Amino acid sequence: MTTPAPRHAPGDDGARARALDVVALGESMVTFLPTRPGRLADVPSFDRAIGGAESNVACMLAAAGHRVRWVSRVGTDGFGDHLVETIGTHGVDVTRVRRDPDRPTGVYFRTAGERGTDAHEVAYYRAGSAASAMSPATVDLAAARAGRVLHLSGITAALSDGCRELLHALTAPGPGRPLVSFDVNHRPGLWRSPAGPGVLLDLARAADLVFVGEDEAEHAWGVTGGPRAIRALLPEPATLVVKHGERGATVLPDAAPATTVPALHVDVTATTGAGDAFAAGFLSATLRGLPLATRLRHGHLWAAAALTTPGDLAAPPSRAHADRLAAVDDAAWETLRVGPGWTHAEQAEEEGATP
């Protein structure tokens, strides 16, 4: 088991002196979205977008006014140009993204069907990608540690031995380490060995803030019994967030009672990117020092923005709009319902988002 990392809050004196709020490290790919439903074999054309768990978090946080950097590697190809330029236009610092002349930028194609159904197909072309060559030797570790928070994901650990070594190096305790946020993101199809669940468990135990779905904890680690059983497996992180899908989420701090907040009622357009959006919303509220229950509400609100958007990446609600909705009483919160376009409304009432 990895040695527990020192626990601290992102508002401590050392963290506040940092120029960046968040650094997100991981692979982003060019995504091709179908122009109509159907099998990949039958779809005649695709629209180009971007996709990547960590870059999704970075873009949403930057759009909300936080100072954010994305650290990664892309090829010296047109797709690499597109990723760097597009992520940069969201206000993210991309100056520490390295270009690899020998390896390509990853791409993937997916159908319009929802994940988790037999109709959903994804075709990844990421083997041997530039990002898979990330390691402690090819990534600027100081640049990765330059924020108040370093956000990582289990997806990166699955890409290569070098990527795993990099995440272990970044989560190791030591001077200058920022608060480490880790989204487990268990993707069984990416792992080429049965070691994946154990690697993810070690990385989660080394982090300060962990996001994990109740279902993925069961699939990866065989844990049943709800948030407290997961907490028993992960006693080290200062903050554990357990997601229950459409039922809500629970935050379990190490020195306070657990808090559960139900999710919003959402007219869903697509589920892709909702987990990344939830993490971004929770992190934004954490950086602002908001109460734990309010952090969960912001996570749900940002996830709702992704759920009502067709692509992988959504714009978050404005801070004022999100703060107003997050401040309603419990009864009002449980009756909120949002649909496509709600984040653009000046007043939530205009979109039917308040009781």
ABEGO torsion letter per residue (X at the ends): XBBBBBBBBAABAAAAABABABBBBEBBBBBBBBABBEBAAABABBBBBBBEAAAAAAAAAAAAGBBBBBBBBBBABAAAAAAAAAAAAAGBBAAABBBBAABBBBBBBBBABBBGBAABBBBBBABGBAAAABBAAABBAAAAAABABBBBBAAAAAABAAAAAAAAAAABBEBGBBBBBBBAGBBAAABABAAAAAAAAAAAAABABBBBBAAAAAAAAGBBGEAAAAAAABAABABBBBBAEAAEBBBBBAABBBBBBBBBBBBBABABGAAAAAAAAAAAAAAAGBBAAAAAAAAAAAAAAAAABABABBBBBBAAAAAAAAABBAAAAAABBBBBGAAABABAAAAGABX
